[in-house]
Amino acid sequence: MIQPRFITFEGIDGAGKSTQIPVFRQLLEKRGHTVWTTREPGGTTLGESLRELLLREPMAPLTEALLMFAARREHCEREIWPRLRRQNMSVLCDRFSDATYAYQGGGHGVPAQVLESIEQAALGDFRPDLTIVFDVPVSVGLERLANGRSLDKFERQKADFFERVRAVYRARAAADPRRYRIVDSSQPLPDTRRALQAIVTLL
C-alpha cells in the first residue's frame, strides 16, 4: 500500500508555487498516489472567509498569526487529517505553518517562540512529511508580481520585507534538511520540473 504523504509548498510571493504544484501533483499521481490539493489560508468554508480578511484587512501581526493557526486547525480537523488517516490520500498544501514563521515571524517580527507555542497548541506534533521551498531572489519575485493584476496586502510589501521572509525559509530548510527541499524556481520551467521529478522519485 502506498504511504500517504502530507507535502507543503512554500516560498515568497512570485516564487512560482501556483505554477509548479499541479506539475508535482501529476508526477505524484503517476507513482500511484491518490492526491488532494488545497491551500492556506483556506481549504474550508471558515478558512476561505478568514482568507479574505487576512489578505485584505490591516491587523496586528500577532492577530494575523492567531487567525492563521485558527484556520489551520480547522483545515486539519475537517479536511487534511481525515484524508491522510482514513482515506489513504496524499495531501498537497499551498502554504502551511512555515508561511506563518516566514511572514508573520520574519516579515512582521512576531517572535519565533511565540509562534512555536501557538503551533503546538493548534497542531500538537503534526508537521508535513515534506516541505518544498521554491526559492527565487526577491527582485525576481517582485518582477513576476508586477503583471498588472490586483495585489493583496502581502504582495504589496517592499523588498526588505520579502528579504526577511526568504531568510526565514532558507534558515528553516537549512536546520532540517530531512524535511525540506529547496528548488531554484528562477531557472527555466523544464529544469524546475526535473528538480521536482528528482524529489518525487525519493518518496
N, C-alpha and C positions, 0 to 999 in steps of 0.2 A: 504494500500500500504506500502511495506517495505521501510523504510527510507534508502537511500544510504549513505554509510559511507566512509570517507577517513581515512584509517588506515595506519600508517607508522611503520616500524620496524627498530630498531637501536641497536647498541652495538659495542664493539671493534671488530677488526678483530679476527676471531677464536671463536666468541661467539655462532655461530650456526644458524644465521638467515636463511641462504640458505636452511638448512635442515627443519626448522620449518615453513617457510612461506607457502609451499604447504600444510602442515598439517592444518594450520589456514584457508587457502582457502577452503579446504574440509569441515571443521567444519562450516564455514560461509554459504557455498552453501547448506548444509543440513538444514539450517534455512530459506532457500528460497531466499537468496541473489544471484543476478547475479554479478559475480566478474571478474574484470580485474586486472592483476598483472603486475607491472612494476618495474623499478629500477632507481637509480640515483648514479652517473651521468649516463644519458642515457635516454631511453624512446622515443626519436625522432631521426631522422637522424642527426640533428645537435648535439643533446646530446650525441649520440654514438661516433661521431667524436671527440667531446670535451673530452669524457671519455678516449679515447686513449692518448690524450695529458696530461690530469690531472693525470692519473695513471702511466705515464711513464716519462714525461719530468720534469726536475727540474725547479722550478719557485718560485718567491717570494710568501709568504703566502697570502698576500692581493690579488695578481693576481689570486691565486687559488680560493679564496673566491668569487671574482668577476665573474670568469668563472663558478663557481658552481651555482651562482644565475642567471647568464645569461641562462645557460642550464635549470635551474629550471623554469624560467619564460616561456621559450619556451615549456617545458614539460606541464606546466599547461594550457597554451593557446591552444595548439594543441591536447592534449590528456586527461588530468585529468579533467579540468573543463567541457568540453563537455560531458564526461561520467557521471559525477556527476549531472550536471544540466539539461541535455536534454535526456540522455539515461537511467537514473534511475539505474545506475550501482554503486556498491561499488568498490572502488579502493584500492588495497593493493600496497604499495610502499616500496621497499627495500632501505632505507635511504631517508631522506628529509632534511629540514633545520637544524634539531638538529645535524645532522652529521657535518655541517659546523661550528656550535658553538663548537662542541666537537673536531674536527680535526684541522681546521684552527684557531679556537679560543684557546681551551685548549691545543691542541698539539703544535701549532706553534706560539701562542701568539698574534693573531690579537685581539684587544680589543673588548669585547662584545658589547659596544655601537656603534662601527663601523659596526659590523655585523647586529645589530638591525636596523641601518639606511638603510643599503643595502637591508635587508629583507623587510622593509616597502616599499621602492621604487619599489622592484621587485614584491611583492605579496600583498601589501596592508594589510588587516586584515585576509587574508586567512591562516588558520592553520589546522592541522589534527584534526579530531574528537577524535582520539585515537592514542597514540604512545606506542608501546610495546618495552621496552628496555630489550634485552637479556643480562643478566649480568653474567660474569664469572671473577674469578681472572685473572689478567694479565698472570700469569705463565701458567694457563690452556689454555688461548687463544694462547699464543706463542707455546705451545706444539702442539696444533692442527694444527698450520700453518707449523710446521716442518715436513711435509709429503712428501717432495721431489719435489713438483710442483714449477713452477716458480712464484715468488712473485712480486707484484707490489711495487711501491716506498713507499706506506703507510705501507704495510705488512712487509717491511724490517726495519721499525723503531724499536728502542730499547725499553726496558721495561718502562723506565721513561716516554717516550712519551705516551705510552698506559695507564700508570697510570693517567696522566693528562687528557687524553681523557675520561677514565672511570669516573674520578671525576666529570667532567662536566655533563656527562649523569646522574649520580646519583643526582647531585645538582639540575639539571633542573626537574628531576622527583619529588624530594622532594618539590620543590617550587610550583608545580602544580599537586597535586595528582589526580585531577579530570580527567586530560587528559592522564596522564602517568600510565602505569603498568610495574613494574619490574618483570621479570621472571628469576629465577635462572636457567640458562641453563647449569650449571655444574652438575646438577642432572641427573639421568638416563632418557632416552628419554620418557619412559611411564609416568614418573612424570611430565616432561615438557609438554607433551600432555594434561595431566589432568589440568595443570595450564592454558593452552590455552583454554581448554573446559570451564573452570570456567569463563574466560573473555568473551567468546562468549555468554554464557547464559545471560550476563548482557546487551548485546547490544539490 
